[in-house]
Amino acid sequence: MQGVAVWVSRLFHPFVVPVPTLVVALRLLGLGWREALAWTALCVAVAILPPTALLVAQRMRRGPTASYAPSSIR
């Protein structure tokens, strides 16, 4: 059961959920696939990658971690 919980937490991670949500929202607004994906890529580059890179750098400075599950971070 813990394996399922790990995958659910990965699929619904706060850095992952906005990407398909934005694509769907832009498609519902009438943008084509190319435009929707281009805007999504721009948003990922500006709003998701920088904080993710900072988080990874912070965790690398802390040293090895047994698990990256949010419940195990202290």
OpenMM code with the backbone's topology and positions (N, CA, C; nanometers):
from openmm import Vec3, app, unit

residues = "MET GLN GLY VAL ALA VAL TRP VAL SER ARG LEU PHE HIS PRO PHE VAL VAL PRO VAL PRO THR LEU VAL VAL ALA LEU ARG LEU LEU GLY LEU GLY TRP ARG GLU ALA LEU ALA TRP THR ALA LEU CYS VAL ALA VAL ALA ILE LEU PRO PRO THR ALA LEU LEU VAL ALA GLN ARG MET ARG ARG GLY PRO THR ALA SER TYR ALA PRO SER SER ILE ARG".split()
positions = [
    Vec3(0.0818, -0.1198, 0.0000),
    Vec3(0.0000, 0.0000, 0.0000),
    Vec3(0.0865, 0.1266, 0.0000),
    Vec3(0.2032, 0.1175, 0.0624),
    Vec3(0.2900, 0.2346, 0.0672),
    Vec3(0.3400, 0.2707, -0.0724),
    Vec3(0.3598, 0.1695, -0.1579),
    Vec3(0.4021, 0.1955, -0.2949),
    Vec3(0.2991, 0.2790, -0.3706),
    Vec3(0.1720, 0.2504, -0.3479),
    Vec3(0.0644, 0.3281, -0.4110),
    Vec3(0.0690, 0.4724, -0.3594),
    Vec3(0.0892, 0.4879, -0.2299),
    Vec3(0.0945, 0.6218, -0.1712),
    Vec3(0.2104, 0.7027, -0.2289),
    Vec3(0.3238, 0.6373, -0.2509),
    Vec3(0.4398, 0.7067, -0.3088),
    Vec3(0.4067, 0.7546, -0.4501),
    Vec3(0.3444, 0.6696, -0.5302),
    Vec3(0.3105, 0.7094, -0.6667),
    Vec3(0.2031, 0.8180, -0.6705),
    Vec3(0.1068, 0.8111, -0.5811),
    Vec3(0.0046, 0.9164, -0.5743),
    Vec3(0.0694, 1.0489, -0.5381),
    Vec3(0.1620, 1.0480, -0.4428),
    Vec3(0.2280, 1.1724, -0.4043),
    Vec3(0.3153, 1.2257, -0.5168),
    Vec3(0.3724, 1.1398, -0.5979),
    Vec3(0.4523, 1.1852, -0.7124),
    Vec3(0.3641, 1.2438, -0.8225),
    Vec3(0.2521, 1.1775, -0.8506),
    Vec3(0.1635, 1.2242, -0.9579),
    Vec3(0.0943, 1.3554, -0.9229),
    Vec3(0.0637, 1.3746, -0.7947),
    Vec3(-0.0077, 1.4943, -0.7533),
    Vec3(0.0828, 1.5919, -0.6793),
    Vec3(0.2115, 1.5899, -0.7122),
    Vec3(0.3076, 1.6820, -0.6524),
    Vec3(0.2751, 1.8246, -0.6971),
    Vec3(0.2912, 1.9234, -0.6090),
    Vec3(0.2567, 2.0617, -0.6452),
    Vec3(0.3331, 2.1174, -0.7647),
    Vec3(0.4496, 2.0615, -0.7970),
    Vec3(0.5232, 2.1089, -0.9144),
    Vec3(0.4776, 2.0394, -1.0413),
    Vec3(0.4038, 1.9290, -1.0292),
    Vec3(0.3625, 1.8510, -1.1467),
    Vec3(0.2197, 1.8831, -1.1894),
    Vec3(0.1288, 1.8998, -1.0965),
    Vec3(-0.0135, 1.9193, -1.1260),
    Vec3(-0.0409, 2.0394, -1.2176),
    Vec3(0.0254, 2.1537, -1.2007),
    Vec3(-0.0084, 2.2688, -1.2857),
    Vec3(0.0180, 2.2487, -1.4345),
    Vec3(0.1096, 2.1608, -1.4706),
    Vec3(0.1454, 2.1463, -1.6120),
    Vec3(0.0282, 2.0930, -1.6954),
    Vec3(-0.0263, 1.9747, -1.6673),
    Vec3(-0.1411, 1.9305, -1.7478),
    Vec3(-0.2644, 2.0181, -1.7267),
    Vec3(-0.2780, 2.0751, -1.6067),
    Vec3(-0.3918, 2.1628, -1.5805),
    Vec3(-0.3870, 2.2849, -1.6710),
    Vec3(-0.2679, 2.3419, -1.6874),
    Vec3(-0.2531, 2.4584, -1.7742),
    Vec3(-0.2791, 2.4235, -1.9199),
    Vec3(-0.2308, 2.3090, -1.9630),
    Vec3(-0.2558, 2.2667, -2.1020),
    Vec3(-0.4058, 2.2529, -2.1260),
    Vec3(-0.4758, 2.1873, -2.0354),
    Vec3(-0.6204, 2.1682, -2.0504),
    Vec3(-0.6923, 2.3028, -2.0483),
    Vec3(-0.6551, 2.3904, -1.9556),
    Vec3(-0.7203, 2.5218, -1.9465),
    Vec3(-0.6993, 2.6026, -2.0745),
    Vec3(-0.5803, 2.6009, -2.1283),
    Vec3(-0.5530, 2.6763, -2.2512),
    Vec3(-0.6276, 2.6168, -2.3705),
    Vec3(-0.6369, 2.4846, -2.3740),
    Vec3(-0.7135, 2.4212, -2.4815),
    Vec3(-0.8615, 2.4579, -2.4707),
    Vec3(-0.9135, 2.4620, -2.3475),
    Vec3(-1.0540, 2.5001, -2.3279),
    Vec3(-1.0790, 2.6459, -2.3647),
    Vec3(-0.9756, 2.7281, -2.3568),
    Vec3(-0.9886, 2.8679, -2.3975),
    Vec3(-0.9833, 2.8850, -2.5499),
    Vec3(-0.9555, 2.7761, -2.6208),
    Vec3(-0.9588, 2.7817, -2.7660),
    Vec3(-0.8228, 2.7859, -2.8330),
    Vec3(-0.7152, 2.7778, -2.7576),
    Vec3(-0.5826, 2.7761, -2.8187),
    Vec3(-0.5568, 2.6404, -2.8814),
    Vec3(-0.4768, 2.6391, -2.9871),
    Vec3(-0.4385, 2.5127, -3.0496),
    Vec3(-0.3352, 2.4415, -2.9643),
    Vec3(-0.3071, 2.3177, -3.0017),
    Vec3(-0.2114, 2.2386, -2.9248),
    Vec3(-0.0750, 2.3057, -2.9217),
    Vec3(-0.0304, 2.3566, -3.0347),
    Vec3(0.1031, 2.4178, -3.0421),
    Vec3(0.1123, 2.5394, -2.9500),
    Vec3(0.0106, 2.6253, -2.9547),
    Vec3(0.0103, 2.7437, -2.8679),
    Vec3(0.0003, 2.7059, -2.7207),
    Vec3(-0.0874, 2.6110, -2.6901),
    Vec3(-0.1043, 2.5692, -2.5507),
    Vec3(0.0252, 2.5102, -2.4956),
    Vec3(0.0915, 2.4283, -2.5744),
    Vec3(0.2172, 2.3694, -2.5284),
    Vec3(0.3284, 2.4739, -2.5185),
    Vec3(0.3287, 2.5705, -2.6094),
    Vec3(0.4298, 2.6763, -2.6034),
    Vec3(0.4120, 2.7614, -2.4777),
    Vec3(0.2894, 2.8009, -2.4469),
    Vec3(0.2643, 2.8786, -2.3250),
    Vec3(0.2958, 2.7973, -2.2000),
    Vec3(0.2629, 2.6707, -2.2043),
    Vec3(0.2927, 2.5838, -2.0903),
    Vec3(0.4440, 2.5723, -2.0708),
    Vec3(0.5176, 2.5548, -2.1789),
    Vec3(0.6641, 2.5467, -2.1695),
    Vec3(0.7222, 2.6757, -2.1127),
    Vec3(0.6688, 2.7888, -2.1553),
    Vec3(0.7160, 2.9169, -2.1027),
    Vec3(0.6872, 2.9274, -1.9531),
    Vec3(0.5677, 2.8901, -1.9136),
    Vec3(0.5322, 2.8951, -1.7709),
    Vec3(0.6167, 2.7993, -1.6880),
    Vec3(0.6444, 2.6824, -1.7416),
    Vec3(0.7299, 2.5871, -1.6707),
    Vec3(0.8697, 2.6452, -1.6542),
    Vec3(0.9210, 2.7062, -1.7599),
    Vec3(1.0563, 2.7633, -1.7548),
    Vec3(1.0669, 2.8794, -1.6564),
    Vec3(0.9593, 2.9547, -1.6410),
    Vec3(0.9630, 3.0737, -1.5555),
    Vec3(0.9173, 3.0437, -1.4131),
    Vec3(0.8152, 2.9603, -1.3973),
    Vec3(0.7515, 2.9452, -1.2659),
    Vec3(0.7770, 2.8116, -1.1968),
    Vec3(0.8180, 2.7089, -1.2685),
    Vec3(0.8344, 2.5785, -1.2049),
    Vec3(0.9819, 2.5385, -1.1951),
    Vec3(1.0577, 2.5545, -1.3006),
    Vec3(1.1977, 2.5118, -1.2960),
    Vec3(1.2833, 2.5878, -1.1950),
    Vec3(1.2744, 2.7212, -1.1854),
    Vec3(1.3595, 2.7895, -1.0863),
    Vec3(1.3367, 2.7444, -0.9419),
    Vec3(1.2111, 2.7378, -0.8914),
    Vec3(1.1969, 2.6904, -0.7539),
    Vec3(1.2377, 2.5434, -0.7362),
    Vec3(1.2159, 2.4629, -0.8404),
    Vec3(1.2578, 2.3230, -0.8319),
    Vec3(1.4091, 2.3138, -0.8235),
    Vec3(1.4789, 2.3935, -0.9038),
    Vec3(1.6253, 2.3936, -0.8999),
    Vec3(1.6763, 2.4391, -0.7632),
    Vec3(1.6120, 2.5399, -0.7049),
    Vec3(1.6516, 2.5857, -0.5716),
    Vec3(1.6285, 2.4778, -0.4667),
    Vec3(1.5168, 2.4089, -0.4758),
    Vec3(1.4864, 2.3017, -0.3815),
    Vec3(1.5879, 2.1878, -0.3931),
    Vec3(1.6219, 2.1501, -0.5148),
    Vec3(1.7205, 2.0440, -0.5358),
    Vec3(1.8562, 2.0864, -0.4813),
    Vec3(1.8961, 2.2111, -0.5080),
    Vec3(2.0247, 2.2605, -0.4574),
    Vec3(2.0267, 2.2593, -0.3046),
    Vec3(1.9167, 2.3000, -0.2428),
    Vec3(1.9084, 2.3001, -0.0970),
    Vec3(1.9215, 2.1585, -0.0418),
    Vec3(1.8532, 2.0649, -0.1027),
    Vec3(1.8590, 1.9258, -0.0539),
    Vec3(1.9959, 1.8643, -0.0779),
    Vec3(2.0632, 1.9025, -0.1861),
    Vec3(2.1973, 1.8509, -0.2111),
    Vec3(2.2954, 1.9029, -0.1064),
    Vec3(2.2765, 2.0269, -0.0623),
    Vec3(2.3634, 2.0822, 0.0419),
    Vec3(2.3419, 2.0117, 0.1747),
    Vec3(2.2194, 1.9662, 0.2011),
    Vec3(2.1887, 1.8968, 0.3265),
    Vec3(2.2510, 1.7579, 0.3321),
    Vec3(2.2759, 1.6990, 0.2179),
    Vec3(2.3342, 1.5654, 0.2156),
    Vec3(2.2320, 1.4617, 0.1725),
    Vec3(2.2758, 1.3359, 0.1712),
    Vec3(2.1867, 1.2289, 0.1252),
    Vec3(2.0633, 1.2134, 0.2139),
    Vec3(1.9533, 1.1783, 0.1502),
    Vec3(1.8269, 1.1580, 0.2196),
    Vec3(1.7801, 1.0163, 0.1913),
    Vec3(1.7248, 0.9519, 0.2904),
    Vec3(1.6768, 0.8155, 0.2729),
    Vec3(1.5561, 0.8105, 0.1802),
    Vec3(1.4702, 0.9140, 0.1876),
    Vec3(1.3492, 0.9154, 0.1078),
    Vec3(1.3137, 1.0598, 0.0743),
    Vec3(1.2625, 1.0815, -0.0459),
    Vec3(1.2194, 1.2153, -0.0842),
    Vec3(1.0703, 1.2352, -0.0669),
    Vec3(1.0053, 1.1431, 0.0024),
    Vec3(0.8629, 1.1576, 0.0309),
    Vec3(0.8458, 1.2764, 0.1257),
    Vec3(0.7469, 1.3629, 0.1001),
    Vec3(0.7291, 1.4822, 0.1833),
    Vec3(0.7131, 1.4507, 0.3310),
    Vec3(0.6544, 1.3377, 0.3648),
    Vec3(0.6328, 1.3053, 0.5059),
    Vec3(0.7613, 1.2692, 0.5791),
    Vec3(0.8685, 1.2401, 0.5048),
    Vec3(0.9925, 1.1979, 0.5694),
    Vec3(1.0930, 1.3126, 0.5828),
    Vec3(1.0625, 1.4300, 0.5315),
    Vec3(1.1548, 1.5442, 0.5376),
    Vec3(1.1403, 1.6123, 0.6726),
    Vec3(1.2508, 1.6353, 0.7359),
    Vec3(1.2487, 1.7002, 0.8667),
    Vec3(1.3287, 1.8271, 0.8622),
] * unit.nanometer
topology = app.Topology()
chain = topology.addChain("A")
for resn in residues:
    res = topology.addResidue(resn, chain)
    for name in ("N", "CA", "C"):
        topology.addAtom(name, app.Element.getBySymbol(name[0]), res)
